[in-house]
């Protein structure tokens, strides 16, 4: 049997069926698919039978490979596994100008050793092998066409480039390999349209696993794909990546089987199937939306329309203005959503709080800030994210006590490490934020300030009454300023009056609409400015928004790159980690025990910003949690 060592060669123009020829050249074990099955180049998909790629492995590896596919169903959507006596389905075809000769790749101990037109010479070995067929029915080109986006890329029998990433697939015995993805460049303004088209065609299978900078997947050069041909990405394009069934080739290489076969990249078997995948039955609430969360590196996230509406509801809920301070003028739509999306992608978060407004008391801190910060930290911990706090050196002892007592009383499950920063220079800030001071290796990828005193334009810090409190505040603002110049670190500020760290993003509105705003407005901005009637509410809302996102199938699949098991199974522990009336009442009691005062009234009691816990804050907490956990 002739091994094909050159490039893929199409058949001639003849329309004469070659089923008999093909059947005569393949062993009987390979001739059991319906006669309508044929092989085509997947770069030129046509309607009709369902396309699939093929992997043939020794029977001894079949259980492990089946488990591997089930654990990584995004790149390896398993359609079927042959019965032991049916090593490969029958292959028959009706060629035309676009049809490519059926081809297989042969691997021996993980090394590609041949490209074959037939497996006839391996008929004996095939008796002890098992065939897996992987679903290749979703067509990116079809989605592009439906979205009205011109197809770009290789013409004819070529197929668009695919890339090995540094994203590991979930490992099973003998199979350990990186995820392989394929990319299409999409004009920025058409991302939403593409996602909707891909969803309508392929359901969950149509969802990309990454939108933005390829280096976030470990891809160094888009112009050098590992498989196929490069599709040029223009300056106004955004790279969009989908999982590729070529991951199966990497899996075969990793298992180092004595003998294995796969479909050649770009070729598929087209089979009849009466199986309808749930992923092909999209429901309206699963329709994905795309949202930008970072410019450097460029990064977009996706989430279902239903989850977006729930988070927008949270944003509206916390935006009431009990102090009539005019905060409605500071509101920007979807800041809570985008902050939560960014936090959902983050691995290591640094939270800061502390507003020493009571200069004549010890401690000078107020009850707004620490409860929201600790509530957010508790939920971040539940998601498995590294979470730390940074506070004023002067207040280190206070915050250490607050965290210790929060653990004892069940507000936190584990202690939050507490750091201090006194800084003094840009270099100091960079050294604090990055490993060995290297901006390419940040220690944190998101900074969050909740009711943290923010530096004004004159370099001082002011409370709402224009009182200068600079002598009580360490320059933690410098960390937020330094983060603006370090790729990969995002930031969120939560405030209720405009003088809090991060509110520089809305400083013009603060100066115009907030009392004393021309003096007290924070000049340091965060990427996202979450506005709330009370800053604690913003912390609670962020925790609730993270719950919604991580309980959303669309977003959760995107987070794990469609590899490994779904994490939505952790929802029960996440529910326990949400803020609750009981936990927040305990937290406020801890603050009162440590003589921390209400921000407006200055009393030591169960209130925040002059508003009683009972009847105000408890009702807000319950309203947020109810809106978060209600069924779709």
C-alpha positions as CSV (number, residue, x, y, z in Angstrom):
1,X,0.0,0.0,0.0
2,X,1.3,3.4,-1.0
3,X,2.1,5.9,1.8
4,X,1.5,9.5,0.8
5,X,4.3,11.7,1.8
6,X,3.6,14.9,-0.1
7,X,0.8,17.4,0.3
8,X,-2.9,16.5,0.1
9,X,-4.0,15.8,-3.5
10,X,-7.6,16.1,-4.7
11,X,-9.1,13.6,-7.0
12,X,-9.7,14.5,-10.6
13,X,-12.8,16.1,-12.0
14,X,-14.6,12.8,-12.7
15,X,-17.9,12.3,-10.9
16,X,-17.6,8.5,-11.2
17,X,-18.3,7.0,-7.7
18,X,-15.3,5.2,-6.2
19,X,-17.1,3.4,-3.4
20,X,-16.3,0.0,-4.8
21,X,-12.6,1.0,-5.3
22,X,-12.4,2.3,-1.8
23,X,-14.1,-0.7,-0.3
24,X,-11.8,-3.1,-2.1
25,X,-8.8,-1.3,-0.7
26,X,-9.9,-1.3,3.0
27,X,-10.2,-4.3,5.3
28,X,-13.6,-5.5,6.2
29,X,-13.3,-4.1,9.7
30,X,-13.3,-0.6,8.2
31,X,-16.4,-1.1,6.0
32,X,-19.3,-0.7,8.3
33,X,-20.5,2.8,8.0
34,X,-23.6,3.6,5.9
35,X,-22.9,4.0,2.2
36,X,-23.7,7.7,2.5
37,X,-20.5,8.3,4.5
38,X,-17.7,10.2,2.8
39,X,-14.6,12.2,3.6
40,X,-14.3,15.9,2.8
41,X,-12.0,18.8,3.4
42,X,-13.5,20.6,6.5
43,X,-12.3,23.9,5.1
44,X,-15.1,23.6,2.6
45,X,-18.1,22.4,4.6
46,X,-21.3,21.4,2.8
47,X,-24.7,20.6,4.2
48,X,-25.7,17.0,4.7
49,X,-24.1,14.3,6.9
50,X,-22.4,15.1,10.1
51,X,-18.6,15.5,9.8
52,X,-16.4,13.8,12.3
53,X,-12.7,13.2,12.8
54,X,-11.3,9.8,13.6
55,X,-8.9,8.4,16.3
56,X,-7.9,4.8,16.3
57,X,-6.2,3.4,19.4
58,X,-5.3,0.0,20.9
59,X,-8.2,-1.4,22.8
60,X,-6.2,-1.3,26.0
61,X,-6.2,2.5,25.8
62,X,-9.9,2.9,24.9
63,X,-11.3,3.4,28.4
64,X,-8.7,6.0,29.2
65,X,-9.2,7.9,26.0
66,X,-13.0,7.8,26.4
67,X,-12.5,9.4,29.9
68,X,-10.1,11.9,28.4
69,X,-12.7,13.0,25.9
70,X,-15.4,13.2,28.5
71,X,-13.1,15.4,30.7
72,X,-12.3,17.7,27.8
73,X,-15.5,17.7,25.8
74,X,-14.9,21.2,24.3
75,X,-12.0,20.2,22.0
76,X,-12.9,16.5,22.0
77,X,-16.7,16.2,21.6
78,X,-17.0,12.4,21.4
79,X,-19.8,11.1,19.1
80,X,-19.3,7.4,19.5
81,X,-16.9,4.6,20.2
82,X,-16.9,1.6,18.0
83,X,-17.8,-1.9,19.3
84,X,-14.8,-4.1,19.7
85,X,-15.5,-6.0,16.5
86,X,-16.1,-2.7,14.6
87,X,-12.7,-1.2,14.6
88,X,-13.5,1.4,12.0
89,X,-16.6,2.4,10.1
90,X,-16.9,1.7,6.5
91,X,-15.8,4.6,4.3
92,X,-17.4,5.3,0.9
93,X,-17.5,8.5,-1.0
94,X,-18.6,10.3,-4.1
95,X,-15.7,12.6,-5.1
96,X,-16.0,15.9,-6.8
97,X,-13.5,18.7,-7.3
98,X,-13.5,19.6,-3.7
99,X,-13.1,16.1,-2.3
100,X,-9.8,14.9,-0.9
101,X,-8.5,11.4,-1.0
102,X,-9.3,9.7,2.4
103,X,-6.2,9.9,4.5
104,X,-4.9,8.8,7.8
105,X,-1.9,9.7,9.9
106,X,0.0,6.8,11.5
107,X,1.7,7.2,14.8
108,X,4.2,4.9,16.5
109,X,5.1,5.5,20.1
110,X,4.0,9.1,19.7
111,X,5.8,9.9,16.5
112,X,4.2,10.6,13.2
113,X,5.6,8.0,10.8
114,X,3.3,8.1,7.8
115,X,0.3,9.6,5.9
116,X,-1.8,6.8,4.4
117,X,-4.4,6.5,1.8
118,X,-5.6,3.2,3.3
119,X,-5.2,1.1,6.3
120,X,-5.4,-2.2,4.5
121,X,-2.0,-3.4,5.4
122,X,-2.9,-3.0,9.1
123,X,-6.0,-5.2,9.0
124,X,-4.6,-7.7,11.6
125,X,-3.6,-4.9,14.1
126,X,-7.0,-3.2,13.6
127,X,-8.7,-6.3,15.0
128,X,-7.4,-5.2,18.5
129,X,-8.1,-1.5,18.1
130,X,-11.0,0.8,18.8
131,X,-12.3,3.7,16.7
132,X,-13.5,7.0,18.2
133,X,-15.3,9.6,16.2
134,X,-15.3,13.3,17.3
135,X,-17.9,15.8,16.3
136,X,-16.8,18.4,13.8
137,X,-20.2,19.7,12.9
138,X,-19.8,23.3,14.0
139,X,-18.5,25.4,11.2
140,X,-16.8,28.7,12.0
141,X,-17.1,29.7,8.4
142,X,-20.8,29.2,8.4
143,X,-21.0,31.4,11.5
144,X,-19.0,34.1,9.8
145,X,-21.3,34.0,6.8
146,X,-24.4,34.2,9.0
147,X,-22.9,37.2,10.8
148,X,-22.1,38.9,7.5
149,X,-18.4,38.8,8.0
150,X,-16.4,38.1,4.9
151,X,-14.4,34.8,5.1
152,X,-10.7,35.3,5.1
153,X,-8.0,32.7,5.0
154,X,-6.7,29.8,3.0
155,X,-8.6,28.9,-0.1
156,X,-9.2,25.5,-1.6
157,X,-8.0,22.4,0.3
158,X,-6.1,24.4,2.9
159,X,-7.5,24.9,6.4
160,X,-7.1,27.7,8.8
161,X,-4.3,27.7,11.3
162,X,-4.4,25.9,14.6
163,X,-2.1,26.5,17.6
164,X,-0.8,24.5,20.5
165,X,-1.5,26.5,23.7
166,X,-0.1,26.4,27.2
167,X,-3.6,25.5,28.5
168,X,-3.4,22.0,29.8
169,X,-6.2,19.6,29.1
170,X,-7.6,17.7,32.1
171,X,-5.3,14.6,32.4
172,X,-6.4,11.0,32.5
173,X,-4.2,7.9,32.7
174,X,-1.7,8.0,29.8
175,X,-3.2,11.1,28.2
176,X,-1.7,14.5,29.0
177,X,-1.5,17.2,26.4
178,X,-2.1,20.9,25.7
179,X,-5.3,22.4,24.3
180,X,-5.2,23.1,20.5
181,X,-7.2,26.1,19.3
182,X,-8.1,27.6,15.9
183,X,-8.3,31.3,15.3
184,X,-10.3,33.7,13.2
185,X,-9.7,37.5,13.0
186,X,-12.9,39.4,13.7
187,X,-13.6,43.1,13.3
188,X,-14.1,44.6,16.8
189,X,-17.5,46.0,16.0
190,X,-18.8,42.6,14.8
191,X,-17.8,40.4,17.8
192,X,-21.3,40.5,19.3
193,X,-22.9,39.6,15.9
194,X,-20.5,36.7,15.5
195,X,-21.2,35.2,18.9
196,X,-24.9,35.3,18.3
197,X,-24.5,33.6,14.9
198,X,-22.1,31.0,16.3
199,X,-24.6,30.4,19.2
200,X,-27.5,29.9,16.8
201,X,-25.6,27.5,14.7
202,X,-23.7,25.5,17.2
203,X,-25.1,26.3,20.7
204,X,-22.4,25.7,23.3
205,X,-20.1,24.2,20.7
206,X,-20.1,27.5,18.8
207,X,-18.8,29.5,21.8
208,X,-15.2,30.6,21.6
209,X,-12.8,29.9,24.5
210,X,-10.8,33.1,24.2
211,X,-11.1,36.5,22.7
212,X,-8.1,38.8,22.7
213,X,-4.3,38.6,23.1
214,X,-3.0,35.2,22.0
215,X,-0.2,35.4,24.6
216,X,-2.9,34.8,27.3
217,X,-3.1,31.3,25.7
218,X,0.7,31.0,25.5
219,X,0.7,31.6,21.7
220,X,3.8,33.7,20.9
221,X,3.3,34.2,17.1
222,X,0.0,34.1,15.3
223,X,1.8,34.0,12.0
224,X,3.3,30.6,12.8
225,X,0.5,28.1,13.4
226,X,1.4,24.6,14.5
227,X,-1.2,23.2,12.0
228,X,-2.7,24.6,8.8
229,X,-2.2,28.1,7.4
230,X,-2.1,31.5,9.0
231,X,-5.2,33.7,8.6
232,X,-3.9,37.3,8.8
233,X,-5.1,39.5,11.7
234,X,-5.4,43.2,10.8
235,X,-4.9,46.2,13.1
236,X,-8.7,46.6,13.6
237,X,-9.3,42.8,14.2
238,X,-9.6,40.9,17.4
239,X,-8.3,37.3,17.5
240,X,-11.1,34.9,18.4
241,X,-10.2,31.3,19.4
242,X,-12.2,28.1,19.4
243,X,-11.2,24.7,20.7
244,X,-9.9,22.4,18.0
245,X,-10.4,18.7,17.5
246,X,-6.7,18.6,16.5
247,X,-6.2,18.4,20.3
248,X,-6.8,14.7,19.6
249,X,-3.5,14.5,17.7
250,X,-1.6,15.9,20.7
251,X,-3.4,13.4,22.9
252,X,-2.3,10.5,20.6
253,X,1.3,11.8,20.7
254,X,1.2,12.0,24.5
255,X,0.0,8.4,25.0
256,X,2.9,7.0,23.0
257,X,0.8,4.0,21.8
258,X,2.8,1.4,19.8
259,X,0.4,2.1,16.9
260,X,-2.4,4.6,16.4
261,X,-4.2,6.4,13.6
262,X,-5.9,9.7,13.2
263,X,-7.7,11.6,10.5
264,X,-5.3,14.0,8.6
265,X,-5.8,17.6,9.7
266,X,-8.4,19.2,7.5
267,X,-10.1,15.9,6.6
268,X,-13.2,14.4,8.2
269,X,-15.4,11.4,7.9
270,X,-19.0,12.4,7.3
271,X,-21.4,10.1,9.1
272,X,-25.1,9.7,9.7
273,X,-26.2,10.2,13.2
274,X,-29.6,10.3,14.9
275,X,-28.1,11.7,18.1
276,X,-29.0,15.3,18.9
277,X,-26.6,17.0,21.3
278,X,-28.1,19.2,24.0
279,X,-25.5,21.8,22.9
280,X,-27.3,22.0,19.6
281,X,-30.6,23.1,21.3
282,X,-29.7,26.6,22.5
283,X,-32.1,28.3,24.8
284,X,-32.6,32.1,24.8
285,X,-31.1,32.6,28.3
286,X,-27.8,31.1,27.1
287,X,-27.3,33.6,24.4
288,X,-23.8,34.9,25.0
289,X,-22.8,38.6,25.2
290,X,-19.2,39.8,24.8
291,X,-17.6,42.5,27.1
292,X,-14.2,44.1,27.0
293,X,-12.4,43.8,30.3
294,X,-8.8,44.8,29.5
295,X,-6.9,46.8,26.9
296,X,-3.4,45.7,27.9
297,X,-3.4,42.8,27.3
298,X,-6.5,42.9,25.0
299,X,-9.1,40.7,26.7
300,X,-12.8,40.1,26.3
301,X,-15.0,37.9,28.3
302,X,-18.4,36.3,27.5
303,X,-21.4,35.7,29.7
304,X,-25.1,34.8,29.1
305,X,-27.6,37.6,28.6
306,X,-29.5,36.3,31.6
307,X,-26.5,36.7,33.9
308,X,-25.9,40.2,32.5
309,X,-29.4,41.3,33.4
310,X,-29.1,39.9,36.9
311,X,-25.9,41.8,37.5
312,X,-27.4,45.0,36.1
313,X,-30.1,44.5,38.6
314,X,-27.6,44.4,41.4
315,X,-26.0,47.6,40.1
316,X,-29.3,49.4,40.2
317,X,-30.1,48.1,43.7
318,X,-26.9,49.4,45.3
319,X,-27.2,52.8,43.5
320,X,-29.8,54.2,45.7
321,X,-28.6,57.4,47.5
322,X,-29.7,57.3,51.1
323,X,-27.5,60.3,51.9
324,X,-28.8,62.4,48.9
325,X,-25.2,63.1,47.9
326,X,-25.8,63.0,44.2
327,X,-24.1,59.8,43.4
328,X,-26.5,59.1,40.5
329,X,-24.3,61.6,38.5
330,X,-21.3,59.3,39.1
331,X,-22.9,56.1,37.7
332,X,-21.6,54.5,34.5
333,X,-23.5,51.5,33.2
334,X,-22.0,48.0,33.6
335,X,-19.0,49.0,35.8
336,X,-20.1,46.3,38.2
337,X,-20.4,43.8,35.4
338,X,-17.0,44.5,33.9
339,X,-15.3,44.7,37.3
340,X,-16.8,41.3,38.2
341,X,-15.8,39.8,34.9
342,X,-12.2,41.0,35.4
343,X,-12.2,39.6,38.9
344,X,-13.6,36.3,37.6
345,X,-10.6,35.9,35.3
346,X,-8.1,37.0,38.0
347,X,-6.0,34.5,40.0
348,X,-4.5,36.7,42.7
349,X,-6.3,39.7,44.1
350,X,-5.2,42.5,46.5
351,X,-7.9,44.2,48.4
352,X,-7.5,47.5,50.3
353,X,-9.8,49.4,52.6
354,X,-9.6,52.0,55.4
355,X,-10.9,55.6,55.6
356,X,-9.6,57.3,58.8
357,X,-12.3,60.0,58.9
358,X,-12.5,60.3,62.7
359,X,-9.2,62.1,63.3
360,X,-9.9,62.8,67.0
361,X,-10.6,59.2,67.9
362,X,-8.7,55.9,68.1
363,X,-9.0,54.1,65.9
364,X,-10.0,56.8,63.3
365,X,-11.5,54.2,60.9
366,X,-15.2,54.0,60.0
367,X,-17.5,51.0,59.8
368,X,-17.9,51.4,56.0
369,X,-15.2,49.5,54.1
370,X,-13.9,46.6,56.1
371,X,-17.2,44.6,56.1
372,X,-17.5,45.0,52.3
373,X,-13.8,44.1,51.8
374,X,-14.0,41.0,54.0
375,X,-17.2,39.9,52.3
376,X,-15.6,40.1,48.9
377,X,-12.4,38.3,50.2
378,X,-14.5,35.5,51.6
379,X,-16.1,34.9,48.2
380,X,-12.8,35.2,46.3
381,X,-11.4,32.5,48.6
382,X,-14.4,30.3,47.9
383,X,-13.6,30.5,44.2
384,X,-10.0,29.4,45.0
385,X,-8.3,32.7,44.2
386,X,-5.3,34.0,46.1
387,X,-6.6,36.9,48.2
388,X,-4.6,39.4,50.3
389,X,-5.3,42.7,51.9
390,X,-3.1,45.8,52.1
391,X,-3.8,48.4,54.8
392,X,-2.1,51.4,56.5
393,X,0.8,50.4,58.8
394,X,-0.9,52.4,61.5
395,X,-4.0,50.2,61.2
396,X,-2.3,46.8,60.8
397,X,-3.1,45.7,64.3
398,X,-6.8,46.7,64.0
399,X,-7.3,44.8,60.7
400,X,-5.4,41.8,62.0
401,X,-7.9,41.6,64.9
402,X,-10.8,42.0,62.5
403,X,-9.7,39.2,60.3
404,X,-8.9,36.9,63.2
405,X,-12.3,37.5,64.8
406,X,-14.0,37.1,61.5
407,X,-12.5,33.6,61.2
408,X,-13.5,32.7,64.7
409,X,-17.1,33.7,64.1
410,X,-17.4,32.1,60.7
411,X,-17.5,35.2,58.6
412,X,-14.3,34.0,56.9
413,X,-13.3,30.4,56.5
414,X,-9.5,31.0,56.4
415,X,-7.5,34.1,57.4
416,X,-6.7,36.7,54.7
417,X,-3.0,37.7,54.7
418,X,-2.6,41.3,55.5
419,X,0.2,43.4,54.0
420,X,1.3,47.1,54.4
421,X,2.8,49.4,51.9
422,X,4.6,52.7,52.8
423,X,6.4,53.1,49.5
424,X,7.8,56.3,48.3
425,X,8.6,55.8,44.6
426,X,7.4,54.2,41.4
427,X,10.1,51.6,41.8
428,X,8.9,50.7,45.3
429,X,5.3,50.3,44.0
430,X,6.5,48.1,41.1
431,X,8.7,46.0,43.5
432,X,5.6,45.5,45.7
433,X,3.3,44.5,42.8
434,X,5.7,42.3,40.8
435,X,8.0,39.3,41.5
436,X,11.5,40.6,41.7
437,X,10.2,43.9,40.5
438,X,9.7,42.5,37.0
439,X,6.6,44.0,35.3
440,X,6.3,40.8,33.3
441,X,5.7,38.8,36.5
442,X,3.0,40.6,38.5
443,X,2.2,39.1,41.9
444,X,-1.4,40.3,41.6
445,X,-3.7,40.6,38.6
446,X,-6.4,42.7,40.2
447,X,-6.5,45.5,42.8
448,X,-9.7,46.4,44.6
449,X,-10.2,49.4,46.8
450,X,-13.4,49.5,48.9
451,X,-14.0,52.8,50.8
452,X,-10.3,53.5,50.8
453,X,-9.2,57.1,51.2
454,X,-8.2,58.5,47.8
455,X,-5.5,61.0,47.0
456,X,-6.8,64.4,45.7
457,X,-5.3,66.5,42.9
458,X,-3.2,68.5,45.4
459,X,-1.7,65.3,46.9
460,X,-3.7,65.3,50.1
461,X,-6.5,63.1,51.3
462,X,-9.8,64.6,52.5
463,X,-12.9,63.3,54.2
464,X,-16.3,64.6,53.1
465,X,-16.0,67.7,55.3
466,X,-12.8,68.7,53.6
467,X,-10.6,67.8,56.6
468,X,-7.1,66.8,55.5
469,X,-6.3,63.3,56.8
470,X,-3.0,62.8,54.9
471,X,-1.0,62.1,58.0
472,X,-3.2,59.0,58.6
473,X,-2.9,57.5,55.2
474,X,-0.2,55.5,53.5
475,X,0.4,55.9,49.8
476,X,-1.4,52.8,48.6
477,X,-2.7,55.0,45.7
478,X,0.8,54.5,44.2
479,X,0.0,50.8,43.7
480,X,-3.0,51.7,41.6
481,X,-1.0,54.3,39.6
482,X,1.8,51.7,39.1
483,X,-0.7,49.1,38.0
484,X,-1.8,51.3,35.2
485,X,1.6,50.8,33.5
486,X,1.9,47.1,34.2
487,X,0.2,44.9,31.6
488,X,-2.0,42.3,33.2
489,X,-3.0,44.2,36.4
490,X,-6.6,45.6,36.5
491,X,-8.2,47.6,39.2
492,X,-11.5,48.4,40.7
493,X,-12.6,51.2,43.0
494,X,-15.7,51.1,45.1
495,X,-17.0,54.4,46.5
496,X,-20.0,56.4,47.7
497,X,-18.8,60.0,47.7
498,X,-16.1,60.5,45.1
499,X,-13.2,60.9,47.6
500,X,-12.4,57.2,47.6
501,X,-9.4,55.5,45.8
502,X,-10.3,54.7,42.2
503,X,-13.0,57.4,41.9
504,X,-10.6,59.4,39.7
505,X,-12.4,57.8,36.8
506,X,-15.4,60.0,37.6
507,X,-13.6,62.9,39.1
508,X,-15.1,65.5,36.8
509,X,-18.6,64.4,37.8
510,X,-17.5,64.5,41.5
511,X,-16.3,68.0,41.2
512,X,-19.5,69.1,39.5
513,X,-22.1,67.3,41.5
514,X,-20.8,66.3,44.9
515,X,-20.5,68.7,47.9
516,X,-16.9,69.9,48.3
517,X,-16.1,67.8,45.2
518,X,-13.7,70.4,43.8
519,X,-11.5,69.8,46.8
520,X,-12.1,66.2,47.9
521,X,-12.4,64.4,44.6
522,X,-9.9,61.5,44.3
523,X,-7.5,62.1,41.4
524,X,-6.4,58.4,41.1
525,X,-8.5,56.3,38.8
526,X,-9.3,52.6,38.7
527,X,-10.2,50.7,35.5
528,X,-13.7,50.2,37.0
529,X,-15.6,52.5,39.3
530,X,-18.4,50.8,41.2
531,X,-20.7,53.4,42.7
532,X,-23.0,52.5,45.7
533,X,-25.1,54.3,48.3
534,X,-22.8,52.8,50.9
535,X,-19.4,51.3,49.9
536,X,-20.0,48.1,51.8
537,X,-22.9,47.4,49.4
538,X,-20.5,47.6,46.5
539,X,-18.4,44.9,48.1
540,X,-21.4,42.7,48.7
541,X,-22.6,43.3,45.1
542,X,-19.2,42.3,43.7
543,X,-19.4,39.0,45.7
544,X,-22.9,38.4,44.4
545,X,-21.9,39.2,40.8
546,X,-19.1,36.7,41.0
547,X,-21.5,34.1,42.1
548,X,-23.8,34.8,39.2
549,X,-20.9,34.7,36.7
550,X,-19.4,31.4,38.0
551,X,-22.9,29.8,38.1
552,X,-23.4,30.8,34.4
553,X,-22.6,27.9,32.1
554,X,-21.6,30.2,29.3
555,X,-19.1,32.1,31.4
556,X,-17.9,29.1,33.4
557,X,-17.0,27.2,30.2
558,X,-15.1,30.2,28.9
559,X,-13.1,30.5,32.1
560,X,-11.9,26.9,31.9
561,X,-11.4,27.0,28.1
562,X,-13.9,24.2,27.7
563,X,-11.4,21.8,29.3
564,X,-11.8,19.8,32.5
565,X,-15.0,19.3,34.5
566,X,-17.6,22.1,35.0
567,X,-17.0,24.1,38.2
568,X,-20.7,24.9,38.6
569,X,-20.7,21.8,40.9
570,X,-19.1,24.1,43.5
571,X,-22.2,26.2,43.7
572,X,-23.2,24.9,47.1
573,X,-20.0,26.1,48.8
574,X,-20.3,29.4,46.9
575,X,-23.8,29.9,48.3
576,X,-22.3,29.5,51.8
577,X,-19.6,32.1,51.0
578,X,-22.1,34.7,49.9
579,X,-22.8,37.7,52.2
580,X,-25.6,37.0,54.6
581,X,-27.5,39.1,57.2
582,X,-26.2,36.9,60.0
583,X,-22.5,37.1,58.9
584,X,-22.6,40.9,58.2
585,X,-24.3,41.5,61.6
586,X,-21.4,39.6,63.2
587,X,-18.9,41.6,61.2
588,X,-20.3,44.9,62.3
589,X,-20.4,43.7,65.9
590,X,-16.7,42.9,65.6
591,X,-16.0,46.4,64.4
592,X,-18.1,47.8,67.3
593,X,-16.1,45.7,69.8
594,X,-13.0,47.3,68.4
595,X,-14.4,50.8,68.9
596,X,-14.8,51.5,65.1
597,X,-17.3,54.3,64.5
598,X,-20.0,55.1,62.0
599,X,-18.8,57.4,59.3
600,X,-21.4,60.2,59.5
601,X,-22.7,60.1,63.1
602,X,-19.4,59.1,64.7
603,X,-21.1,56.8,67.1
604,X,-19.9,53.4,68.2
605,X,-22.9,51.2,67.4
606,X,-24.6,49.0,64.9
607,X,-24.7,51.4,62.0
608,X,-22.8,52.4,58.9
609,X,-22.8,55.9,57.5
610,X,-25.4,56.9,60.0
611,X,-27.8,54.2,58.8
612,X,-28.9,51.4,61.2
613,X,-28.0,47.9,60.4
614,X,-31.5,46.7,61.3
615,X,-34.0,47.9,58.8
616,X,-31.5,49.3,56.3
617,X,-28.3,47.3,55.8
618,X,-29.9,44.0,56.6
619,X,-32.6,44.6,54.0
620,X,-30.1,45.6,51.4
621,X,-28.0,42.4,52.0
622,X,-31.1,40.2,51.8
623,X,-32.3,41.9,48.6
624,X,-28.9,41.4,47.0
625,X,-28.7,37.7,48.0
626,X,-32.3,37.0,46.9
627,X,-31.7,38.5,43.5
628,X,-28.5,36.5,43.2
629,X,-29.7,33.1,44.1
630,X,-33.2,33.2,42.5
631,X,-33.7,30.7,39.7
632,X,-33.6,31.7,36.1
